[in-house]
Amino acid sequence: MKRLTLLLLCSVITSAFAAPKVITADRMIDVENGKLIKNAVVVVDGNRIQAAGVQGRITIPEDAERVDLGDATLMPGLMDMHVHLTSDATKHGYKRLSVSLPRAAITGVKHAEDTLMAGFTTVRNVGAPGFADVALRDAINAGDVAGPRMFVAGPSLGVTGGHCDSNLLPYEYEQYSEGVADGPWEVRKAVRRNIKYGATVIKFCATGGVLSKGTKVGAQQYTLEEMEALVAEAHLRGLTVATHAHGTSGIKDAIRAGVDSVEHVSLLDDEAITLALENGTYFSMDIYVTEYILGEGEKAGILEESLNKERIVGKRQRENFEKAVKAGVKMVFGSDAGVYPHGDNGKQFARMVKFGMTPIQAIQAATIHPATLLKQQETLGSLSEGKFADMVAVPGNPLEDMQKMEDIRFVMKDGQIVKTLAM
Ligand code: ARG
């Protein structure tokens, strides 16, 4: 950690006068065209990409500082559209009740660094009590701590007693999550409050969930009327909306209400796919997390009822992932890290390929598509002229072996090299 801080500090100091950087590698992934480029070079000036392409066809500034990665594949910084940086994967259920807001925020600092070191230079944090994600984002942007670029939701919105409420305690300890809002005007007000305290994306729960106590995973919670009000309010203010939805009717009403992405999407049907295609809705399907929940969940405090729900949902979700991919639904990488350990995000890539994606599609789902979902395609998502210099590299060729995505050896964020190991 100390070494990293020093490294960051040095690069902050030097970047003010820094010479351009020239990164070369045997291969690079062009996510815009879905192609592998051999003998690649990227020129970085300050925090932006000046040029990227094939070596020999790009003019290299004479004073450039050179980094040759050799037998490696360079690609844009990875983007995870579903994380909870302030959540601890070893504390679920009643164990989580003992974690104070400040403690969660401090844990988030470590998780932010773990996430960045795993190659995720941008994340969408879809739910954090106490606006701890806003504080973390601000600390990262100020250079106080190392972490990815963060798009943050603050507290997730949901109905009384729903998946986004806190239902662990009996009535005499009556307690609600901060995001509880019922009825069209309450949800509009909750959106306004989240924006007031720094949210840049709105997250709400349309259906029950796996990890919440007493909710039916397939049952809808918000009505279409409430969802329409919520989405209209968020869009009016220029924010996109992410929706937790496992159950079929909740998925479909969320899409009808105009949400930008649906998370989990476990129990979809053909009509849900058609609606998503018609509306251009993104799906963010966390198909790795089931392995952690069923393997480590009990030790981490996950309730028995949640394990039972997971046994049904995980399998259906993987089958439906394959269906949605085949149908051509727009897919983004979303892991739900926080339920499982931060830094293990990349384990999902191999599963995405196992369940129907091509390797290029899986990498596009974690680069160019999230940039478009976040409406940041001008600055993020690909190694193209003018974009922020966020890039990562793995040894060898990940298109031949997706597990290489779990072995990130080089990370540059905002023009600064924050990790570099021998390939
Ligand atoms: N946060 C989600 C929930 O509690 C996790 C679902 C994980 N399971 C899955 N198969 N994706 O509902």
Boltz pocket constraint, residues with backbone or C-beta under 6 A from the ligand:
constraints:
  - pocket:
      binder: B
      contacts: [[A, 208], [A, 209], [A, 210], [A, 211], [A, 212], [A, 264], [A, 266], [A, 286], [A, 287], [A, 289], [A, 290], [A, 310], [A, 313], [A, 314], [A, 317], [A, 336], [A, 339]]
      max_distance: 6.0
